[in-house]
Amino acid sequence: MSVYLHDIPLSQAQARLREALQEAGLWRVLGVESILLDENALGRVTAEPIWATVSSPHYHASAMDGFAVIAESTSGAQPSSPIQLSLSSEQLSVRTQYVDTGDPLPGWANAVIPIENVESLDEDGRISSTVRGPSSIRIRAAVAPWSHVRPLGEDIVATQLVLPTGHTLRPADLGAIAASGHQKIKVARRPKVAILPTGTELVPIGSKLKSGDILEYNSLVMAAQIKAMGGEPTRYPITKDDFDLICERVLEAAQTHDLVLLNAGSSAGAEDFSATVVEKLGQLLVHGVAVRPGHPVILGVIARSALVLRDEEISNDEEIAHLHWRAAQVSGEERPRNDVIPIVGVPGYPVSAALTVDIFVESVIAKWLGRRPNELPVETATLTRKIVSPAGDDDFVRVAVGKVGEKLLAAPLSRGAGVITSLVQADGLALIPSGVQGYEAGEQVKVHLYRSRAEIERTIFCIGSHDLTLDLLAQFLAEHDRRFASANVGSQGGLIALRRGEAHLAGSHLLDPATGEYNISYIRQYMPNIPVKVVSLVGRDQGLLVKKGNPKGVKALGDLSKPQVQFMNRQRGAGTRVLLDYHLNAMAMSADSILGYTQEEFTHLGVAAAIASGRADCGLGIAAAAQALDLDFVPLFQERYDLVIPKVFADDKLLAPLFDLMTDSAFREAVSQLMGYDVSVMGTIILED
């Protein structure tokens, strides 16, 4: 049966790879090496148990600066009837000796009296200021045997187990190993992973971009993932879409590595060669996994040398000779011993690539190192909006997570496999298992958390209208021990989220056509009987975003009905959409007359990007979005952007730093530098129930 783009369940795909590695003798620790015990051992994985060769401490040691005594000789000492002990007496019952912290305890002693608990006496029995050289001391309290003493083996006893096999070394572990008498330790050899980016359209980081160029940064992300997992990554140069060149590069990498990650070309396009490369150099196990994102994953095993290639699949004798020559360049010392190695064809989209490494590679690296696979903490959270999912796939949905009141909430982020920032913004992954077509808003989901619960409890959760000042707010709040997570669902969506108890606050700029006032009537409509505090954040200019030079001559809303003027709208419920519809109604202008009225973006920057890229000629948005993407701006309206905050959260200490920023001169100055913003209204209380 062909496995070419034939999606199989995730568990079955993982099992095929595991079984192939077991058959090849590779489902084990790959090797053991002895390393010096120094800071470079941090993060390595123990390859054998570490047993103590010495005790720590290896003698009875004083735990304090003070005087060594026989505990029994202090019996009866009281404030009113002190006991005097001599530093020169040979009589054990009254003998004492000064010791520093860490000094060996004299053989005759079994306790230490801290220096601050004694009175130093001179030869005449008078109190002396001399600490180290008194003739005698006077004590006014008895001590128990072994008080203020670190007995032999208090920390470690020779022959005891210090650390087991498969333990990832932490800073404190290094100290314990040293204390137990070791200078070297045996650890699992780090797996060597080759990362091969392919694609004629790819260009290196730092290149001057032209249309059609794609920055190659997947290898950077994957190399960092491998390093964090404990492996040794090697990033190869970009290989263009040429079957023979890719074969050559893969075979070259196979000589000195334990795993090859072949990035891009894993689908079924005309220049997607990864599957046929694997078939030529070895065995294709899987091509297509029922997982989103990342379903065109390739799993296989390949031979290290052209000697095992099937002759009928090789184009000519010259190619065979060349591949043999490449293999011969690798020295025997560098070349791993196994005849075959696994290869993973990683999809080209950034999110798919990163999740493929997490899902398929991490468990293999863990096995090769002899440690347990990493496990993210799992919490149950409430979805803030509906998710639709393919019924046949395991769907990994990126979510922002916040704790609002007593509820842990998960807000779905962008689903695009090419949106790397969705991983940056994600606080975790919600898994929608195969067979489930999605979840409704308000349903409970299991979330695998990237962040700690403590971080989430310091998070201010904002759902509502998009504004560029929210990014600045996040930056400044980070300096005040707060995280600011926001999801863009439009002003109306934000108010609905507040009504459901799904956010701490919402950004809103909804214009009431009847009164000309912003937000108040909508708050009464969507949040009845919920006390709120409404604070103005900024005034801002709304207008038409157009290409540089305004080639279509769009100067007013009436121009949107001109033929060949392509418009980009905001989504239903967005304040900008409400503003547009209000003015269209006032002009008696039909939405049907506007080409592109039904095309929607969820942010002002999304509208600006659509215009900058040529998808649209114009769109309604804020001046700062035009400035960000070097567009022209035709100002039309001024509006107020408010923060709507339920009183229960407005009075909570979590949001105190947010209100402090309203009067912070540095924050106000940073906002005022954005085009089209008025900070004079910042912090003004519009409504407080």
C-alpha positions as CSV (number, residue, x, y, z in Angstrom):
1,M,0.0,0.0,0.0
2,S,1.3,3.4,-0.9
3,V,2.1,5.7,2.0
4,Y,2.4,8.8,-0.2
5,L,0.3,11.5,1.4
6,H,-1.8,8.9,3.1
7,D,-2.8,10.4,6.5
8,I,-2.6,7.9,9.3
9,P,-3.4,8.5,13.0
10,L,-0.7,10.2,15.1
11,S,-0.3,7.3,17.4
12,Q,0.2,4.9,14.5
13,A,2.8,7.2,12.8
14,Q,4.7,7.4,16.1
15,A,4.5,3.6,16.5
16,R,5.9,3.0,13.0
17,L,8.9,5.2,13.7
18,R,9.5,3.6,17.0
19,E,9.3,0.1,15.6
20,A,11.7,0.9,12.8
21,L,14.2,2.3,15.3
22,Q,13.8,-0.8,17.4
23,E,14.4,-3.1,14.4
24,A,17.6,-1.0,13.6
25,G,18.8,-1.3,17.3
26,L,18.4,2.5,17.7
27,W,15.7,2.6,20.4
28,R,18.2,3.0,23.2
29,V,20.9,5.3,24.5
30,L,23.2,5.9,21.6
31,G,26.4,6.1,23.5
32,V,28.2,7.0,26.7
33,E,31.0,9.4,27.3
34,S,33.0,10.5,30.3
35,I,33.2,14.2,30.9
36,L,34.8,16.5,33.4
37,L,32.6,17.7,36.3
38,D,32.3,21.4,35.5
39,E,29.6,23.9,34.6
40,N,29.5,22.4,31.1
41,A,27.9,19.3,32.6
42,L,24.7,21.2,33.2
43,G,21.8,19.7,31.3
44,R,23.6,16.5,30.4
45,V,21.9,13.2,31.2
46,T,23.5,10.6,33.5
47,A,24.3,7.3,31.7
48,E,24.8,5.3,34.9
49,P,24.0,5.7,38.6
50,I,26.3,8.0,40.6
51,W,27.3,6.5,43.9
52,A,29.1,8.4,46.6
53,T,32.8,7.4,47.0
54,V,33.2,9.6,50.1
55,S,31.0,10.9,52.8
56,S,30.1,14.6,53.1
57,P,31.3,15.8,55.4
58,H,33.9,13.1,55.9
59,Y,34.6,14.2,59.5
60,H,32.6,15.7,62.4
61,A,32.6,19.4,61.5
62,S,31.8,22.5,63.5
63,A,28.6,24.1,62.2
64,M,29.3,27.4,63.9
65,D,32.2,29.7,65.1
66,G,32.4,28.8,68.8
67,F,33.8,26.5,71.4
68,A,34.0,22.7,71.2
69,V,32.8,21.0,74.4
70,I,31.7,17.8,76.0
71,A,27.9,18.4,76.1
72,E,27.7,16.6,79.5
73,S,30.1,19.1,81.0
74,T,27.6,21.9,80.4
75,S,24.8,20.2,82.4
76,G,23.4,22.5,85.1
77,A,24.5,25.8,83.5
78,Q,21.9,28.5,84.1
79,P,21.7,32.3,84.0
80,S,22.0,32.5,87.8
81,S,24.6,29.7,88.1
82,P,27.0,29.8,85.1
83,I,29.7,27.2,84.5
84,Q,33.3,28.1,83.6
85,L,35.3,26.1,81.1
86,S,39.0,26.3,80.5
87,L,41.0,26.4,77.2
88,S,44.1,25.1,78.8
89,S,42.8,22.4,81.2
90,E,43.7,18.8,80.5
91,Q,40.6,17.8,82.6
92,L,37.9,16.8,80.0
93,S,35.0,17.7,82.3
94,V,35.9,21.4,82.1
95,R,37.8,21.5,78.8
96,T,36.9,23.6,75.8
97,Q,38.6,24.6,72.5
98,Y,37.9,27.4,70.0
99,V,36.7,26.2,66.5
100,D,35.7,28.0,63.3
101,T,32.9,26.9,61.1
102,G,34.0,23.8,59.2
103,D,36.8,23.0,61.5
104,P,37.1,19.3,62.6
105,L,35.6,18.7,66.0
106,P,38.2,17.6,68.5
107,G,38.0,13.8,69.1
108,W,37.0,14.3,72.7
109,A,34.2,16.8,72.0
110,N,30.6,16.2,71.0
111,A,29.0,19.7,70.8
112,V,29.8,23.3,69.9
113,I,28.6,26.4,71.8
114,P,28.1,29.4,69.4
115,I,30.5,32.2,70.2
116,E,27.6,34.6,70.8
117,N,26.5,32.4,73.7
118,V,29.7,32.6,75.8
119,E,31.5,35.2,78.0
120,S,35.2,35.3,77.3
121,L,37.4,35.5,80.4
122,D,41.0,36.6,80.9
123,E,43.5,34.9,83.2
124,D,42.1,36.8,86.2
125,G,38.6,35.6,85.4
126,R,37.4,39.0,84.2
127,I,35.3,39.4,81.0
128,S,37.6,40.0,78.0
129,S,37.0,41.4,74.6
130,T,39.3,38.7,73.2
131,V,37.4,36.1,71.2
132,R,40.0,33.7,69.9
133,G,42.4,33.8,72.8
134,P,40.6,33.8,76.2
135,S,41.9,31.8,79.0
136,S,38.4,30.4,79.8
137,I,34.8,31.0,79.0
138,R,31.6,31.2,81.0
139,I,28.3,29.7,79.8
140,R,24.8,30.3,81.2
141,A,22.9,27.5,79.4
142,A,23.5,23.8,78.8
143,V,23.8,22.3,75.3
144,A,22.6,18.9,74.0
145,P,25.0,16.4,72.5
146,W,25.9,17.1,68.8
147,S,24.4,20.6,68.9
148,H,25.9,22.9,66.2
149,V,27.8,20.0,64.8
150,R,27.7,18.6,61.2
151,P,28.3,14.9,61.9
152,L,30.2,12.7,59.4
153,G,27.8,11.8,56.5
154,E,25.2,14.4,57.5
155,D,24.8,15.2,53.8
156,I,26.1,12.2,51.9
157,V,27.2,8.8,53.2
158,A,29.8,6.9,51.1
159,T,28.2,4.2,48.9
160,Q,24.8,5.9,48.9
161,L,23.0,6.7,45.6
162,V,23.4,10.3,44.7
163,L,21.7,10.4,41.3
164,P,20.0,7.7,39.2
165,T,20.5,6.9,35.5
166,G,18.6,9.1,33.2
167,H,18.7,12.2,35.3
168,T,19.1,15.6,33.6
169,L,21.7,17.5,35.6
170,R,20.8,20.7,37.4
171,P,23.1,23.2,39.1
172,A,22.6,21.8,42.5
173,D,23.3,18.2,41.2
174,L,26.8,19.2,40.1
175,G,27.6,20.3,43.7
176,A,26.2,17.0,45.1
177,I,28.3,15.0,42.6
178,A,31.4,16.9,43.6
179,A,30.7,16.5,47.3
180,S,30.4,12.7,46.8
181,G,33.9,12.5,45.5
182,H,33.7,12.5,41.7
183,Q,35.8,14.5,39.2
184,K,34.3,12.9,36.1
185,I,30.9,11.5,35.3
186,K,29.5,9.3,32.6
187,V,26.7,10.8,30.5
188,A,24.7,9.9,27.5
189,R,26.2,11.1,24.2
190,R,24.3,14.0,22.8
191,P,22.4,12.9,19.6
192,K,23.7,14.8,16.5
193,V,20.9,16.2,14.4
194,A,21.4,17.6,10.9
195,I,18.9,20.2,9.8
196,L,18.7,20.7,6.0
197,P,16.5,23.5,4.7
198,T,15.4,23.2,1.1
199,G,13.7,25.5,-1.3
200,T,14.7,27.6,-4.3
201,E,12.7,30.5,-2.8
202,L,14.6,30.5,0.5
203,V,17.1,33.2,1.4
204,P,19.4,33.5,4.4
205,I,18.6,35.7,7.4
206,G,19.9,39.2,6.7
207,S,19.2,39.1,2.9
208,K,17.7,42.0,1.1
209,L,14.3,40.7,0.3
210,K,12.6,40.9,-3.1
211,S,9.1,39.6,-4.1
212,G,9.0,35.8,-3.9
213,D,11.8,35.6,-1.4
214,I,11.2,33.7,1.9
215,L,13.5,34.2,4.9
216,E,14.8,30.8,6.0
217,Y,14.5,30.7,9.8
218,N,12.9,27.3,10.3
219,S,16.4,25.8,10.8
220,L,17.1,28.4,13.5
221,V,14.0,27.5,15.4
222,M,14.5,23.7,15.0
223,A,18.2,24.0,16.0
224,A,17.2,25.8,19.2
225,Q,14.5,23.1,19.9
226,I,17.1,20.3,19.4
227,K,19.6,22.1,21.7
228,A,16.9,22.6,24.4
229,M,16.1,18.9,24.2
230,G,19.7,18.0,24.8
231,G,20.9,17.3,21.2
232,E,23.7,18.8,19.1
233,P,22.2,20.5,16.0
234,T,24.0,21.3,12.8
235,R,22.3,23.8,10.4
236,Y,23.2,23.2,6.8
237,P,23.1,25.8,4.0
238,I,20.0,26.1,2.0
239,T,19.7,23.5,-0.8
240,K,17.6,24.6,-3.8
241,D,14.8,22.4,-5.2
242,D,16.9,19.9,-7.1
243,F,16.4,16.2,-6.5
244,D,20.0,15.1,-7.0
245,L,21.4,17.9,-4.9
246,I,19.1,17.1,-2.0
247,C,20.0,13.4,-2.2
248,E,23.7,14.4,-2.1
249,R,23.2,16.7,0.9
250,V,21.1,14.2,2.8
251,L,23.7,11.4,2.3
252,E,26.5,13.8,3.3
253,A,24.7,14.7,6.5
254,A,23.9,11.1,7.3
255,Q,27.6,10.2,7.7
256,T,28.1,12.2,10.9
257,H,24.7,12.5,12.4
258,D,22.1,10.4,14.2
259,L,19.0,12.1,12.7
260,V,18.3,14.2,9.6
261,L,15.5,16.8,9.6
262,L,14.7,17.6,5.9
263,N,12.8,20.8,6.0
264,A,10.1,21.7,3.4
265,G,9.2,19.7,0.2
266,S,7.2,17.3,2.2
267,S,3.9,17.9,0.4
268,A,2.9,16.7,-3.1
269,G,3.8,19.6,-5.3
270,A,5.9,19.5,-8.4
271,E,9.0,20.5,-6.5
272,D,8.3,18.6,-3.3
273,F,11.1,16.0,-3.4
274,S,11.4,14.9,0.2
275,A,9.4,11.7,0.0
276,T,11.1,10.5,-3.1
277,V,14.5,11.4,-1.6
278,V,13.7,9.1,1.4
279,E,12.5,6.3,-0.9
280,K,15.7,6.5,-2.9
281,L,18.1,6.5,0.0
282,G,16.1,4.2,2.3
283,Q,12.6,3.3,3.4
284,L,9.6,5.6,3.5
285,L,7.6,4.7,6.6
286,V,5.0,7.5,6.7
287,H,3.9,10.3,4.4
288,G,1.0,12.2,5.9
289,V,-0.2,12.2,9.5
290,A,-3.7,13.1,10.7
291,V,-2.5,16.0,12.7
292,R,-3.0,19.8,12.4
293,P,-0.9,21.7,11.8
294,G,1.7,19.6,10.1
295,H,-0.1,16.8,8.4
296,P,2.4,16.3,5.4
297,V,5.0,14.9,7.8
298,I,7.5,12.3,6.4
299,L,9.0,9.6,8.5
300,G,11.6,7.2,7.2
301,V,15.0,5.6,7.7
302,I,17.9,6.0,5.3
303,A,21.3,4.3,4.7
304,R,24.5,6.0,5.6
305,S,26.2,4.9,2.5
306,A,25.4,4.6,-1.2
307,L,26.6,0.9,-1.0
308,V,23.1,-0.1,0.1
309,L,21.2,2.0,-2.5
310,R,19.1,0.0,-4.9
311,D,20.9,0.1,-8.3
312,E,17.7,0.3,-10.3
313,E,16.9,3.6,-8.5
314,I,20.2,5.3,-9.3
315,S,20.4,7.2,-12.6
316,N,24.0,6.2,-13.7
317,D,27.3,4.9,-12.6
318,E,28.8,8.4,-12.3
319,E,26.2,9.2,-9.6
320,I,27.1,6.0,-7.7
321,A,30.7,6.8,-7.8
322,H,30.1,10.4,-6.6
323,L,28.0,9.3,-3.7
324,H,30.7,6.7,-2.7
325,W,33.3,9.4,-2.9
326,R,31.3,11.7,-0.6
327,A,30.9,9.0,2.0
328,A,34.6,8.2,1.9
329,Q,35.5,11.8,2.9
330,V,34.2,11.2,6.4
331,S,36.8,9.9,8.8
332,G,36.1,6.7,10.8
333,E,36.3,8.6,14.1
334,E,33.5,11.0,13.2
335,R,31.2,8.5,11.6
336,P,28.5,7.0,13.8
337,R,28.4,3.2,13.9
338,N,24.9,2.4,12.9
339,D,24.2,1.6,9.2
340,V,20.9,3.5,9.0
341,I,19.5,6.6,10.6
342,P,16.0,8.1,10.9
343,I,15.0,11.0,8.7
344,V,12.0,13.3,9.3
345,G,10.5,15.3,6.4
346,V,9.4,18.5,8.2
347,P,6.7,20.6,6.7
348,G,7.8,24.1,5.5
349,Y,5.3,26.2,7.3
350,P,6.9,27.6,10.5
351,V,4.2,26.5,13.0
352,S,4.0,23.0,11.4
353,A,7.8,22.7,11.5
354,A,8.1,23.6,15.2
355,L,5.2,21.4,16.3
356,T,6.5,18.5,14.2
357,V,9.8,18.6,16.1
358,D,7.9,18.7,19.4
359,I,5.6,15.9,18.5
360,F,7.9,13.4,16.7
361,V,11.5,14.3,17.5
362,E,11.4,15.1,21.3
363,S,10.5,11.5,22.3
364,V,13.3,10.1,20.1
365,I,15.9,12.5,21.6
366,A,14.6,11.5,25.1
367,K,15.1,7.8,24.3
368,W,18.6,8.4,22.9
369,L,19.5,10.3,26.1
370,G,17.9,7.8,28.4
371,R,15.6,10.4,30.0
372,R,11.8,10.6,30.2
373,P,10.1,12.6,27.4
374,N,9.3,16.2,28.4
375,E,5.7,16.6,29.6
376,L,4.0,19.9,29.7
377,P,1.7,20.6,32.7
378,V,-2.0,20.2,31.8
379,E,-4.8,22.3,33.1
380,T,-8.5,22.4,32.3
381,A,-9.6,25.8,30.8
382,T,-12.8,27.3,29.4
383,L,-12.8,28.2,25.7
384,T,-13.7,31.9,25.0
385,R,-15.0,31.2,21.5
386,K,-16.0,28.4,19.2
387,I,-13.4,26.2,17.5
388,V,-14.1,24.2,14.4
389,S,-11.8,21.3,13.7
390,P,-11.3,18.6,11.0
391,A,-13.0,15.5,12.4
392,G,-10.3,13.1,11.3
393,D,-7.3,14.9,12.7
394,D,-5.7,15.5,16.1
395,D,-5.8,19.3,16.1
396,F,-3.3,21.3,18.2
397,V,-4.8,24.8,18.7
398,R,-2.6,27.6,20.0
399,V,-4.3,29.5,22.9
400,A,-3.7,32.5,25.1
401,V,-4.5,31.6,28.7
402,G,-5.5,33.8,31.5
403,K,-7.1,33.5,34.9
404,V,-10.2,35.7,35.3
405,G,-11.7,35.5,38.7
406,E,-11.7,31.8,39.5
407,K,-11.9,30.7,35.9
408,L,-9.0,29.6,33.8
409,L,-9.7,30.7,30.2
410,A,-8.3,29.7,26.8
411,A,-8.6,32.1,23.9
412,P,-7.8,30.5,20.5
413,L,-5.1,32.3,18.5
414,S,-4.5,32.4,14.7
415,R,-4.8,29.0,13.1
416,G,-2.5,29.7,10.2
417,A,0.4,27.3,9.9
418,G,2.6,30.1,8.7
419,V,1.9,32.4,11.6
420,I,5.1,32.0,13.8
421,T,3.9,34.8,16.1
422,S,1.0,32.6,17.2
423,L,3.5,30.4,18.9
424,V,5.2,33.4,20.5
425,Q,1.9,34.6,21.8
426,A,0.6,31.1,22.8
427,D,0.5,30.2,26.5
428,G,-0.3,26.6,25.6
429,L,-1.9,24.1,23.2
430,A,-5.4,22.8,23.4
431,L,-5.7,19.4,21.8
432,I,-8.9,18.6,19.9
433,P,-8.7,14.8,19.4
434,S,-9.5,13.0,16.2
435,G,-13.2,12.4,15.9
436,V,-14.3,15.7,17.5
437,Q,-15.3,18.4,15.1
438,G,-14.6,21.2,17.5
439,Y,-15.9,22.8,20.7
440,E,-18.4,25.5,21.5
441,A,-17.5,28.6,23.4
442,G,-17.8,27.9,27.1
443,E,-16.8,24.2,26.8
444,Q,-13.9,22.8,28.9
445,V,-10.7,21.8,27.1
446,K,-7.4,20.4,28.3
447,V,-4.5,22.8,27.7
448,H,-0.9,21.8,27.7
449,L,0.8,24.9,29.2
450,Y,3.9,26.5,28.0
451,R,3.9,28.9,31.0
452,S,3.8,28.3,34.7
453,R,0.5,28.8,36.7
454,A,2.3,31.7,38.5
455,E,2.9,33.5,35.2
456,I,-0.7,33.0,34.2
457,E,-2.0,34.4,37.5
458,R,0.1,37.6,36.8
459,T,-1.6,37.9,33.4
460,I,-4.0,40.7,32.6
461,F,-6.4,39.2,30.0
462,C,-7.8,41.6,27.4
463,I,-10.4,40.6,24.8
464,G,-11.8,43.2,22.4
465,S,-10.9,45.8,19.8
466,H,-7.4,46.0,18.4
467,D,-5.3,49.0,19.0
468,L,-1.5,49.6,18.6
469,T,-1.3,51.1,22.1
470,L,-2.1,47.6,23.5
471,D,1.4,46.4,22.4
472,L,3.0,49.4,24.2
473,L,0.9,48.6,27.2
474,A,2.2,45.0,27.2
475,Q,5.7,46.3,27.0
476,F,5.4,48.7,29.9
477,L,3.4,46.3,32.1
478,A,6.2,43.7,31.7
479,E,8.4,46.1,33.6
480,H,5.8,46.1,36.5
481,D,5.6,42.3,36.9
482,R,2.5,41.9,34.8
483,R,1.9,40.0,31.5
484,F,-0.7,41.5,29.2
485,A,-2.4,39.0,26.8
486,S,-4.9,40.3,24.3
487,A,-7.1,38.7,21.7
488,N,-8.7,40.7,18.9
489,V,-12.4,39.9,18.5
490,G,-13.8,43.4,18.0
491,S,-15.4,45.8,20.4
492,Q,-18.8,44.0,20.6
493,G,-17.0,40.7,21.0
494,G,-15.0,42.2,23.9
495,L,-18.2,43.4,25.7
496,I,-19.7,39.9,25.3
497,A,-16.6,38.4,26.7
498,L,-16.8,40.6,29.7
499,R,-20.4,39.6,30.3
500,R,-19.4,36.0,30.2
501,G,-16.6,36.7,32.7
502,E,-13.9,35.8,30.1
503,A,-11.6,38.8,30.4
504,H,-10.4,41.4,32.9
505,L,-11.0,44.2,30.4
506,A,-12.0,45.0,26.8
507,G,-10.9,47.7,24.4
508,S,-13.9,49.4,22.8
509,H,-14.8,52.3,20.4
510,L,-18.4,51.7,19.5
511,L,-20.2,54.8,18.3
512,D,-23.9,55.1,19.1
513,P,-25.6,56.6,16.0
514,A,-28.4,58.0,18.1
515,T,-26.3,60.0,20.6
516,G,-22.9,60.3,19.0
517,E,-21.5,58.9,22.3
518,Y,-19.0,56.1,22.4
519,N,-19.5,52.7,24.2
520,I,-22.0,53.6,27.0
521,S,-25.2,52.5,25.3
522,Y,-23.5,49.3,24.1
523,I,-22.2,48.6,27.6
524,R,-25.8,48.9,28.9
525,Q,-27.0,46.6,26.1
526,Y,-24.4,43.8,26.4
527,M,-23.5,44.1,30.1
528,P,-26.7,44.8,31.9
529,N,-26.5,44.9,35.7
530,I,-22.7,44.6,35.6
531,P,-20.9,47.5,37.4
532,V,-18.1,48.8,35.3
533,K,-15.4,51.4,35.2
534,V,-14.8,52.9,31.8
535,V,-11.5,54.7,31.3
536,S,-10.4,56.5,28.2
537,L,-7.1,55.3,26.9
538,V,-6.6,57.5,23.8
539,G,-8.2,59.6,21.2
540,R,-7.3,58.6,17.7
541,D,-7.7,59.4,14.0
542,Q,-9.7,57.1,11.8
543,G,-9.5,57.4,8.0
544,L,-8.7,55.7,4.8
545,L,-5.4,53.8,4.4
546,V,-4.3,53.9,0.8
547,K,-1.2,53.0,-1.1
548,K,1.7,55.4,-1.3
549,G,0.7,58.3,-3.6
550,N,-2.9,57.3,-3.5
551,P,-3.0,56.0,-7.1
552,K,-6.8,55.4,-7.1
553,G,-7.5,58.9,-5.8
554,V,-9.5,57.8,-2.8
555,K,-10.2,60.9,-0.7
556,A,-13.6,60.2,0.9
557,L,-16.0,57.4,1.7
558,G,-18.0,58.2,-1.4
559,D,-14.9,57.2,-3.5
560,L,-15.3,53.6,-2.3
561,S,-18.0,53.0,-4.9
562,K,-15.7,53.9,-7.7
563,P,-15.1,51.0,-10.2
564,Q,-11.8,49.2,-9.7
565,V,-11.4,50.4,-6.1
566,Q,-10.8,47.3,-4.0
567,F,-11.8,47.8,-0.3
568,M,-10.7,45.8,2.8
569,N,-13.2,45.8,5.6
570,R,-13.0,45.0,9.3
571,Q,-15.0,42.1,10.8
572,R,-18.5,42.3,12.0
573,G,-18.7,43.7,15.6
574,A,-15.5,45.7,15.2
575,G,-15.8,49.4,16.2
576,T,-14.3,50.5,12.9
577,R,-17.0,48.4,11.0
578,V,-19.7,50.1,13.1
579,L,-18.2,53.5,12.4
580,L,-18.1,52.8,8.6
581,D,-21.7,51.5,8.6
582,Y,-22.9,54.6,10.6
583,H,-21.5,57.0,8.0
584,L,-22.6,54.9,5.0
585,N,-26.1,55.0,6.3
586,A,-25.9,58.7,6.9
587,M,-24.8,59.1,3.2
588,A,-27.5,56.6,2.1
589,M,-24.7,54.7,0.4
590,S,-25.2,51.0,-0.1
591,A,-22.6,48.5,1.1
592,D,-23.3,46.6,-2.1
593,S,-21.7,49.4,-4.1
594,I,-18.3,48.8,-2.4
595,L,-16.1,46.2,-4.0
596,G,-14.6,44.1,-1.2
597,Y,-17.0,45.2,1.6
598,T,-17.4,41.5,2.6
599,Q,-13.6,41.0,2.8
600,E,-12.6,41.1,6.4
601,E,-9.4,41.5,8.6
602,F,-9.4,41.4,12.4
603,T,-6.9,44.2,13.0
604,H,-5.9,47.6,11.7
605,L,-2.4,46.2,10.9
606,G,-4.2,43.3,9.0
607,V,-6.0,45.9,6.8
608,A,-2.7,47.8,6.3
609,A,-0.9,44.7,5.3
610,A,-3.6,43.8,2.8
611,I,-3.2,47.2,1.1
612,A,0.7,47.2,1.2
613,S,0.7,43.7,-0.4
614,G,-1.8,44.7,-3.2
615,R,-4.8,42.7,-2.0
616,A,-6.7,45.9,-1.6
617,D,-6.5,49.5,-2.6
618,C,-7.8,51.0,0.6
619,G,-9.5,50.3,4.0
620,L,-10.8,52.2,7.0
621,G,-8.3,52.2,9.9
622,I,-6.2,54.2,12.2
623,A,-3.3,56.5,11.2
624,A,-0.7,54.5,13.2
625,A,-1.4,51.4,11.0
626,A,-0.7,53.5,7.9
627,Q,2.5,54.8,9.4
628,A,3.6,51.3,10.4
629,L,3.5,50.0,6.8
630,D,4.5,53.2,5.0
631,L,1.0,53.9,3.5
632,D,-0.7,57.2,3.0
633,F,-3.5,58.2,5.3
634,V,-6.6,60.3,4.5
635,P,-8.0,61.5,7.9
636,L,-11.8,61.4,8.2
637,F,-12.9,61.0,11.8
638,Q,-11.7,61.3,15.4
639,E,-12.9,58.8,18.0
640,R,-12.3,57.8,21.5
641,Y,-10.8,54.4,22.4
642,D,-11.8,53.2,25.9
643,L,-11.0,50.4,28.3
644,V,-14.1,48.8,29.8
645,I,-13.3,47.1,33.1
646,P,-15.8,45.3,35.4
647,K,-15.6,46.9,38.8
648,V,-14.7,43.6,40.5
649,F,-11.4,43.6,38.5
650,A,-10.9,47.4,38.4
651,D,-10.5,47.3,42.2
652,D,-8.2,44.3,42.1
653,K,-4.4,44.7,42.7
654,L,-3.7,42.8,39.5
655,L,-4.8,45.8,37.5
656,A,-3.2,48.5,39.7
657,P,-0.1,48.8,37.5
658,L,-2.3,49.4,34.4
659,F,-3.9,52.5,36.1
660,D,-0.5,53.7,37.2
661,L,0.6,53.7,33.6
662,M,-2.2,56.2,32.7
663,T,-0.2,58.9,34.5
664,D,3.3,57.6,33.6
665,S,5.1,60.2,31.5
666,A,7.3,57.7,29.7
667,F,4.2,55.6,28.6
668,R,2.3,58.7,27.5
669,E,5.3,59.9,25.5
670,A,5.7,56.5,23.8
671,V,2.0,56.5,22.8
672,S,2.1,60.1,21.5
673,Q,4.9,59.1,19.1
674,L,2.4,57.0,17.2
675,M,0.8,58.8,14.4
676,G,-2.8,60.1,15.0
677,Y,-3.0,59.6,18.7
678,D,-4.2,62.1,21.4
679,V,-3.0,61.2,24.9
680,S,-4.7,64.2,26.6
681,V,-7.8,62.0,27.4
682,M,-5.7,59.2,28.8
683,G,-6.9,58.1,32.2
684,T,-10.1,60.1,32.1
685,I,-12.9,58.2,33.9
686,I,-15.9,58.1,31.5
687,L,-18.2,56.0,33.6
688,E,-18.0,54.4,37.0
689,D,-21.0,52.5,38.4
